[in-house]
Amino acid sequence: MQRLVLATRNAHKVSELRAILADAGLDVELVGADAFPEVPDTKETGVSFAENASLKAHALAQATGLPAIADDSGLCVDVLGGAPGIFSARWAGRHGDDRANLDLLLAQLADIDSEHRAAHFACAAALAMPDGTEHVVEGRLDGTLRHAPEGDGGFGYDPILQPEGETRTCAQLTPQEKNAISHRGRAFRALVPVIREALG
């Protein structure tokens, strides 16, 4: 069985991709970066989601000798010219402080009416092979930003993004509902035929 490694220490992300690969009938063993504790995390120095995903996938493929998958994602707000974008996780200055990021973004958009609050979650997913070849795909989830957070599911900006055609925020959806439409789910599913072809 072919082994694949996903550049994350997030168990939820590993199980999400594992389920997508299983649904597609791919007979592969997927492990997270935790399986290689000696391999350091890669700095995200790219200027786009695709560059960051590619950097992480290549670094892991080189370090492990296995085909490696990585993703990078964030929130892009139209009226902010696509920001916070690649800075989504550290918008308020400290990496991973979801509440501070959310509060700062809502403050910046306080005077913006609902019809001008279009935004989307974007995700780039990369597959890098040990020989240096790579494939990058993208997925997105379009929606509108609420004026206040609602729902306690998900993470990051989920409580303020209301997907197109929905009356609830991403944080009010069940995990299954969210996975079916999420930017990462879409990117990972777009990667399936690429993985199938790359692994022969």
C-alpha positions in Angstrom: 0.0 0.0 0.0 1.4 3.4 -1.0 2.1 5.7 1.9 1.3 9.5 1.7 2.1 12.2 4.3 0.0 15.3 4.9 1.9 18.4 6.1 -0.2 19.0 9.3 -0.2 18.0 12.9 -4.0 18.6 13.0 -5.7 15.2 13.4 -9.1 16.6 12.0 -7.4 17.5 8.8 -5.8 14.1 8.4 -9.1 12.3 9.0 -10.9 14.6 6.6 -8.5 13.8 3.8 -8.4 10.1 4.8 -12.2 10.0 4.3 -12.0 11.8 0.9 -9.4 9.3 -0.3 -11.4 6.3 0.9 -14.6 7.6 -0.7 -12.6 7.9 -4.0 -11.5 4.2 -3.6 -7.8 5.1 -3.3 -6.0 2.3 -1.5 -3.4 4.5 0.3 -2.1 4.9 3.8 -2.3 8.6 4.9 -0.3 9.8 7.9 0.2 13.3 9.3 3.5 15.1 10.0 3.3 13.7 13.6 4.6 10.4 12.1 7.9 12.2 11.5 8.5 14.2 14.8 12.2 14.8 13.7 11.1 16.8 10.6 10.6 20.5 11.5 7.6 22.5 10.3 8.2 24.6 7.2 8.1 28.4 7.4 5.3 29.8 5.2 7.3 32.4 3.3 5.3 32.3 0.0 3.2 35.3 -1.1 0.2 33.1 -2.2 -1.7 30.1 -0.8 -0.3 28.0 -3.7 3.3 29.0 -2.9 2.9 28.2 0.8 1.2 24.8 0.1 4.0 24.0 -2.5 6.8 24.9 -0.1 5.4 22.7 2.7 4.7 19.7 0.4 8.2 19.8 -1.2 10.0 20.1 2.2 8.1 17.1 3.6 8.6 15.0 0.4 12.3 15.7 0.6 12.6 15.0 4.3 10.5 11.8 4.2 11.0 10.3 0.7 7.2 10.0 0.5 4.7 11.7 -1.7 3.6 14.7 0.4 0.4 16.8 0.4 0.1 20.2 2.0 -2.5 22.9 2.0 -2.7 26.6 2.8 -5.9 28.5 3.2 -7.5 31.7 4.5 -10.2 34.3 4.2 -10.3 36.8 1.4 -12.5 39.9 1.8 -13.5 41.7 -1.4 -13.6 45.2 0.1 -10.2 44.7 1.7 -8.7 43.8 -1.7 -8.4 40.1 -0.8 -7.0 40.5 2.7 -6.4 39.0 5.2 -5.5 36.3 2.7 -2.3 34.5 3.5 -2.1 36.5 6.8 -5.5 35.1 8.0 -4.1 33.1 10.9 -2.0 36.1 12.1 -4.1 39.0 11.1 -4.1 40.5 14.6 -0.4 40.0 15.0 -0.1 36.6 16.8 -0.4 33.4 14.9 -3.5 31.3 15.7 -5.4 33.8 18.0 -8.8 33.2 16.4 -10.7 35.6 18.6 -8.3 38.5 18.2 -8.3 38.0 14.4 -12.1 37.9 14.3 -12.5 41.0 16.5 -10.0 43.0 14.4 -11.6 42.0 11.1 -15.1 42.9 12.4 -13.8 46.2 13.7 -12.2 47.0 10.3 -15.5 46.2 8.5 -17.8 47.9 11.1 -19.0 50.6 8.7 -19.5 48.3 5.7 -23.1 47.5 4.8 -24.1 43.8 4.3 -24.3 44.1 0.4 -20.6 45.0 0.4 -19.4 42.2 2.7 -18.7 39.6 0.1 -15.8 37.2 1.0 -14.6 33.7 0.3 -12.5 31.1 1.9 -9.7 30.0 -0.4 -7.5 26.9 -0.2 -4.6 25.7 -2.3 -3.6 22.0 -2.0 -0.3 20.7 -3.3 1.0 17.2 -4.0 4.8 17.0 -4.2 6.7 13.8 -5.2 10.1 12.9 -3.9 11.5 13.5 -7.4 10.5 17.1 -7.2 7.4 17.1 -9.4 4.3 18.8 -8.1 0.7 19.5 -8.8 -1.3 22.3 -7.2 -5.1 22.7 -7.1 -7.4 25.2 -5.5 -10.9 25.3 -3.9 -13.1 28.1 -2.6 -16.2 28.8 -0.7 -18.0 32.0 -1.5 -20.2 33.9 1.0 -20.9 37.0 2.9 -19.6 38.2 6.3 -22.0 38.6 9.2 -21.7 41.7 11.5 -21.3 39.5 14.6 -20.1 35.9 15.1 -22.7 33.1 15.3 -22.3 29.4 16.0 -19.7 27.5 18.0 -18.6 24.9 15.5 -15.5 25.1 13.3 -12.7 27.5 14.0 -11.0 30.7 12.6 -13.4 32.9 10.7 -16.2 30.2 10.5 -18.5 32.1 12.9 -18.8 35.1 10.5 -18.8 33.6 7.0 -22.3 32.7 5.7 -21.9 30.6 2.6 -23.9 31.5 -0.5 -27.4 29.9 -0.5 -27.2 29.4 3.3 -28.9 31.2 6.2 -26.3 29.9 8.7 -22.7 30.6 9.2 -20.0 28.0 8.7 -19.8 27.6 12.5 -23.5 26.7 12.6 -23.2 23.9 10.0 -22.6 20.3 11.1 -19.1 19.0 10.4 -20.5 16.8 7.5 -22.3 19.8 6.0 -19.2 21.9 6.2 -16.9 19.3 4.8 -19.2 18.8 1.8 -18.9 22.5 0.7 -15.7 23.7 2.3 -12.8 25.2 0.4 -10.4 22.6 1.8 -12.8 19.7 1.0 -13.1 21.0 -2.6 -9.3 21.4 -3.0 -8.7 17.9 -1.5 -11.3 16.4 -3.8 -9.8 18.1 -6.8 -6.4 16.6 -5.8 -7.8 13.0 -5.9 -7.4 12.4 -9.7 -3.9 13.9 -9.5 -3.0 11.6 -6.7 -4.4 8.6 -8.6 -2.4 9.5 -11.7 0.8 10.3 -9.7 0.7 7.0 -7.8 -0.1 5.0 -11.0 
